[in-house]
Amino acid sequence: MTDFISMLETRDWLANSSGPRYLQLRRCIQRAIDDGVLKENEPLPSEREIAAITDLSRVTVRKAVSGLVDDQIVVQKRGSGSFVAPSVRKVEQRLSNLTSFSEDMARRGLSASSEWLRRGLYSASPQEIFTLGLTSGQKVARVDRLRKADGTPMAIERASLSESILPNPERVSTSLYAVLRASGMQPVRAIQRISARNLKAVDAEILGVPAGDAGLKIERVSYLASGQVVEFTRSVYRGDAYDFIAELQISED
């Protein structure tokens, strides 16, 4: 913090010919973060302190910090101030293979872990009855969990399966697909629908990001070789931590 204050006091980052003053201040703070002068989770001086040190108005300071917040370089915590945002390792997942989260993370050398949100047998919702091809009165196994990579929250995964496919959801300790594979019920193909969304307050709190942050909503319906639906999963991924990659083939037509 002392080194950053010294940077501000020198004012060598501020010049009349270098654009709006809020942008110059924003670049100064950005450089301090990039150079390690300000480290992850370290608090920034208050707006009042920065304004006093730089002789800039608080409106100018607020505008500079707001731009860094919008870019997710700085996070603001109500009642606590502004902090350097923790870095998040971006994960890429290819869409050509049907694999579990645990398998994806293992291939990347990351440690996958889960926090259970819900696990048990429940009355099926109308959407579950339709998607899974159930009859009225059948129960579904729901396996809802927060998925993490090296301890960082990455996604909320809510899986629904017919009770006949997964009669005991408690069997799922790490990989759902490993349990399905052991019972001869592992899916062989799936259809995924991916859409952008702003994270709702409940999901954002679970993922540890601000409400309204960008996210990815994914609905997956997985099938056995016979064509029977085996899994209906609705997931919400952090937009700042996940990229989905699709390889396309060029037609010779």
SVG drawing of the C-alpha trace seen along z (x, -y; Angstrom):
<svg xmlns="http://www.w3.org/2000/svg" viewBox="-49 -20 56 72">
<polyline fill="none" stroke="black" stroke-width="0.4" points="0.0,0.0 2.9,-2.4 4.5,-1.9 1.1,-2.6 0.6,-5.8 4.1,-6.8 3.2,-6.2 0.1,-8.4 2.1,-11.2 4.7,-11.4 2.0,-12.4 4.3,-11.5 1.4,-9.5 -0.7,-12.6 -0.3,-14.9 -2.5,-17.4 -1.9,-15.7 -2.7,-12.2 -6.5,-12.2 -9.2,-12.5 -7.8,-12.5 -10.1,-9.6 -8.5,-7.5 -5.0,-8.4 -5.8,-7.5 -7.4,-4.3 -4.2,-3.4 -2.1,-4.2 -4.1,-1.8 -4.1,0.8 -0.3,0.5 0.1,0.9 -1.9,4.1 -0.1,5.5 3.3,4.7 2.4,6.3 2.5,3.1 -1.1,3.8 -1.7,7.5 -4.7,9.8 -7.3,9.0 -5.4,5.9 -7.6,2.9 -7.3,-0.3 -7.2,-3.6 -10.6,-5.2 -11.9,-7.6 -11.4,-10.4 -7.7,-9.4 -7.0,-9.1 -8.6,-12.4 -6.5,-14.1 -3.3,-12.5 -3.8,-13.3 -5.7,-16.6 -8.4,-15.1 -12.1,-15.4 -13.9,-12.4 -16.1,-12.2 -13.0,-11.7 -11.7,-9.0 -15.0,-7.3 -15.2,-7.2 -11.7,-5.6 -12.4,-3.0 -15.9,-2.2 -14.2,-1.4 -11.9,1.1 -14.9,2.6 -16.7,3.0 -13.6,4.8 -13.5,7.1 -10.0,5.9 -11.3,4.4 -14.2,5.6 -16.2,3.5 -17.5,4.8 -20.3,3.0 -19.1,1.3 -15.5,2.4 -14.3,0.5 -12.5,1.5 -10.1,4.4 -7.9,5.9 -9.9,8.8 -8.4,12.3 -7.2,13.7 -9.2,16.6 -7.7,19.2 -9.7,19.5 -10.8,23.0 -11.5,24.1 -13.9,27.0 -14.3,28.6 -17.9,29.3 -17.0,32.3 -16.6,34.8 -19.2,35.9 -17.2,35.9 -17.8,35.1 -16.5,32.0 -14.2,34.2 -12.7,35.7 -12.3,32.3 -10.4,30.8 -8.2,33.9 -7.0,33.6 -6.0,30.0 -4.1,30.9 -6.6,29.2 -8.1,30.6 -11.9,31.0 -14.1,30.8 -17.8,30.3 -20.0,28.8 -23.4,30.5 -26.4,28.2 -29.0,31.0 -28.9,34.7 -31.9,37.1 -35.2,38.3 -38.0,35.8 -41.3,35.5 -40.6,34.7 -41.4,31.2 -43.4,30.9 -40.2,30.0 -38.4,33.1 -41.4,35.3 -41.4,34.0 -37.6,34.1 -36.9,37.4 -40.0,39.1 -41.5,40.0 -45.0,40.8 -46.9,38.8 -46.0,39.8 -42.4,41.1 -39.7,39.6 -36.4,38.1 -32.9,38.2 -31.6,34.7 -27.8,34.1 -27.1,30.4 -23.7,29.2 -21.2,26.3 -18.2,27.4 -14.8,26.1 -11.4,26.2 -8.4,25.9 -10.8,24.6 -12.2,21.8 -16.0,21.9 -16.6,22.5 -20.2,23.7 -23.5,24.7 -24.6,28.1 -28.2,29.3 -28.7,32.8 -31.9,34.7 -32.3,38.4 -35.0,41.0 -35.2,42.9 -34.9,46.1 -31.5,44.8 -30.2,43.5 -32.2,45.1 -29.7,44.0 -28.3,40.5 -26.1,40.9 -23.9,43.1 -22.6,40.1 -19.5,38.9 -17.4,37.3 -18.3,38.2 -21.9,38.8 -20.7,40.4 -18.5,42.8 -21.6,44.1 -23.6,44.3 -20.7,46.2 -20.5,48.7 -24.2,49.5 -24.1,49.6 -26.0,46.4 -23.4,44.0 -24.7,41.7 -23.1,42.0 -24.3,38.7 -25.9,35.4 -27.4,32.2 -26.4,29.0 -27.9,25.6 -25.7,22.7 -27.0,19.2 -25.6,16.0 -27.2,14.7 -26.6,12.3 -26.2,14.2 -29.1,14.0 -28.4,13.0 -28.8,16.6 -26.4,18.2 -23.9,15.3 -23.7,15.6 -22.9,19.4 -20.3,18.7 -18.8,15.9 -19.2,13.1 -21.4,10.0 -25.0,10.4 -25.6,9.5 -22.1,10.7 -22.0,12.4 -22.6,16.2 -23.3,19.1 -26.5,21.1 -26.2,24.7 -28.9,27.2 -27.8,30.7 -29.9,33.8 -27.9,37.0 -28.9,40.3 -28.2,44.0 -27.3,45.9 -30.9,47.0 -32.1,43.4 -33.5,43.3 -32.9,40.0 -30.6,40.7 -29.8,37.2 -31.2,33.7 -28.7,31.2 -29.0,27.4 -25.8,25.6 -24.7,22.1 -21.0,21.3 -19.0,18.2 -18.5,16.1 -15.0,15.0 -13.7,18.5 -15.0,20.6 -14.6,20.7 -16.4,23.3 -14.5,24.3 -16.1,25.9 -14.0,27.3 -15.8,26.9 -15.2,28.8 -15.4,27.1 -17.7,28.8 -16.3,29.6 -19.7,28.9"/>
</svg>
